[in-house]
Amino acid sequence: MNKRFLAAIFLALFASGSATLEASEFTDKYIEALDENDFVKQTTLIEQNKDKLPAEIKGLVDEAISPNTPKEEKTGKFHIAELLARAYKDISGDVTLIKEVKKKAFDAQLSAPVKSTAVNGVHTIEMPKATAAVKNVFMPDNIVIRKGETIRWVNTDAITHIFSAMQIISTGGFSSKSVEAGGNFEFKFDKPGEYFYLCFIHHAMVGKVTVEE
């Protein structure tokens, strides 16, 4: 989804008077600059308001994760927040905001975290066969385990999946082999932290492992 398309969505929502959209004057001007494809205007706005960007980005993320925000607006809010966070990184060198936005956007796609019980030190995550209601998912998709434990991903689907941790926002990295139907992949987590991962073939197929001490 490109910048101009999302900007057009935002502008349409603002014009419709959506009650949940409370853009600041800065955000409103920035979205207009995106819609006009005016890079100079975008850059000028960022430079003139760089001290306000952290609060602006936080506000957009808070709106995006609010249960009162309609689903169709969440993606656009996260996208604008990420663009602003990337611009902030470019002028400040601080990567904290862009990482936090990406994490929050990723978390918004997941189910509530579940604490799993290991069997002989191994947890199981299934990649189930597609049904009319469920397709290309990890089950569970948001799991909490202990340091030193192993996860075994089991592919009971009829198609191949290949997945990997997103190293920009993850504590560490791991990459599966090509896990064909009936196959599995194991990884031992020795370092506490958050591991966000996705399927390279099916990008909407996402998961998260939180490793506790």
C-alpha positions in Angstrom: 0.0 0.0 0.0 1.7 3.2 -1.1 2.0 6.6 0.7 -0.4 8.5 -1.6 -3.1 5.8 -1.3 -3.0 5.9 2.5 -2.9 9.7 2.5 -5.9 9.7 0.3 -7.7 7.4 2.8 -6.8 9.7 5.6 -8.0 12.8 3.8 -11.3 11.2 3.0 -11.8 10.2 6.6 -11.0 13.7 7.8 -13.4 15.1 5.3 -16.2 12.8 6.4 -15.9 14.1 10.0 -15.1 10.8 11.6 -15.3 11.3 15.3 -12.3 9.2 16.1 -9.9 11.1 13.9 -8.4 14.0 15.9 -5.4 15.0 13.8 -3.3 17.9 15.0 -2.7 20.7 12.7 0.8 19.3 12.0 -0.5 15.8 11.1 -3.2 17.3 8.9 -0.6 19.4 7.0 1.8 16.4 6.7 -0.9 14.2 5.2 -1.8 16.9 2.7 1.9 17.1 1.7 1.9 13.3 1.2 -1.2 13.5 -0.9 0.5 16.3 -3.0 3.7 14.2 -3.2 5.5 17.4 -2.0 8.7 16.1 -0.5 10.0 19.6 0.2 6.9 20.5 2.2 7.1 17.2 4.1 10.8 17.8 5.0 10.1 21.4 6.0 7.3 20.4 8.3 9.5 17.7 9.9 12.4 20.0 10.5 10.2 22.8 11.9 8.4 20.5 14.2 11.1 17.9 15.2 10.7 18.6 18.9 7.0 17.8 18.7 7.4 14.6 16.7 7.7 12.2 19.7 4.4 13.4 21.2 2.8 13.4 17.7 3.9 9.9 17.0 2.8 8.6 20.4 -0.6 10.2 19.9 -1.1 8.5 16.6 -0.1 5.1 18.0 -2.4 5.6 21.0 -5.3 6.3 18.7 -4.3 3.3 16.5 -4.4 0.8 19.4 -7.5 2.3 21.0 -10.5 -0.1 21.0 -12.6 2.9 19.9 -10.8 3.3 16.6 -12.5 1.5 13.7 -10.4 -1.2 12.2 -10.2 0.5 8.8 -8.5 3.5 10.4 -5.8 1.7 12.4 -3.6 0.8 9.4 -3.5 4.3 8.2 -2.7 5.7 11.7 0.2 3.2 12.1 1.5 4.0 8.6 1.6 7.8 9.2 3.2 7.2 12.7 5.8 5.0 11.1 6.6 7.6 8.4 7.0 10.3 11.0 9.1 8.0 13.2 11.4 7.2 10.3 11.7 10.9 9.5 12.6 11.6 13.2 15.3 8.8 13.0 16.8 10.5 9.9 17.2 13.9 11.5 18.0 12.8 15.1 19.7 9.4 14.6 17.4 8.0 17.3 15.9 4.7 16.3 13.8 4.2 19.5 10.6 5.7 18.1 10.6 3.7 14.8 11.2 0.5 16.7 8.4 1.2 19.1 6.0 2.1 16.3 6.8 -1.1 14.5 6.4 -3.2 17.6 3.0 -1.6 18.5 1.8 -2.1 14.9 3.0 -5.7 15.0 1.4 -6.4 18.4 -1.9 -5.0 17.1 -2.1 -7.9 14.6 -1.7 -10.6 17.4 -4.0 -12.4 19.8 -3.6 -11.8 23.5 -0.3 -13.4 24.8 -0.6 -16.9 26.4 1.8 -18.6 28.8 2.5 -22.0 27.4 3.4 -25.1 29.3 6.5 -26.9 27.9 6.5 -30.7 27.5 10.1 -31.9 28.2 11.2 -28.3 27.6 9.5 -28.0 24.2 6.5 -25.8 23.3 4.4 -26.5 20.2 3.1 -23.9 17.7 0.9 -25.3 14.9 0.6 -24.0 11.4 -2.9 -25.5 10.8 -4.5 -26.6 7.5 -6.6 -23.7 6.0 -10.3 -23.6 6.6 -13.0 -21.2 5.6 -12.5 -19.3 8.8 -8.7 -19.7 9.4 -5.9 -19.5 6.9 -2.2 -19.0 7.1 -1.8 -18.5 10.9 0.4 -19.6 13.8 -1.5 -21.2 16.7 -0.9 -19.7 19.2 0.5 -16.6 17.5 1.6 -14.9 20.7 3.4 -17.1 23.2 5.3 -16.6 26.5 8.0 -19.1 27.4 11.0 -19.4 29.7 14.6 -18.8 28.9 16.3 -22.0 27.6 13.1 -23.5 26.3 12.5 -24.7 22.8 9.6 -24.0 20.4 8.7 -26.6 17.7 6.6 -25.2 14.9 4.6 -28.0 13.3 3.2 -27.6 9.8 -0.1 -29.5 9.6 -1.1 -27.2 6.7 -1.2 -28.5 3.1 1.3 -25.8 1.9 4.9 -24.7 2.7 5.8 -22.0 5.1 9.1 -20.2 5.7 9.4 -17.8 8.6 12.0 -15.6 10.2 12.4 -13.1 13.1 12.3 -9.4 12.2 15.8 -8.5 13.4 15.1 -4.7 13.5 12.6 -5.1 16.3 13.4 -8.5 17.7 15.8 -9.3 20.6 17.6 -11.8 18.4 17.2 -13.6 15.1 16.1 -17.0 13.9 15.1 -18.3 10.5 13.3 -21.5 9.6 14.1 -23.8 6.7 11.4 -24.3 4.2 8.9 -26.1 6.3 6.8 -28.3 4.0 3.5 -29.9 4.8 4.0 -32.4 7.6 7.4 -30.9 8.5 8.6 -29.0 11.6 11.2 -26.5 12.7 12.7 -26.1 16.2 14.6 -23.2 17.9 15.9 -22.9 21.4 15.6 -19.4 23.0 18.6 -18.7 25.2 18.1 -14.9 25.4 15.2 -13.2 27.2 13.2 -10.6 25.2 10.7 -10.3 22.4 10.9 -12.1 19.1 8.6 -10.9 16.3 8.4 -13.1 13.2 6.5 -13.6 10.0 6.1 -16.0 7.1 8.1 -14.8 4.0 5.5 -16.4 1.7 2.4 -15.1 3.6 3.2 -11.7 5.1 -0.1 -11.5 7.0 1.0 -14.7 8.9 2.7 -13.2 12.0 3.7 -14.4 15.4 5.6 -13.4 18.6 7.6 -15.2 21.2 8.3 -13.5 24.5 11.1 -15.1 26.5 11.2 -14.5 30.2 14.0 -15.3 32.7 
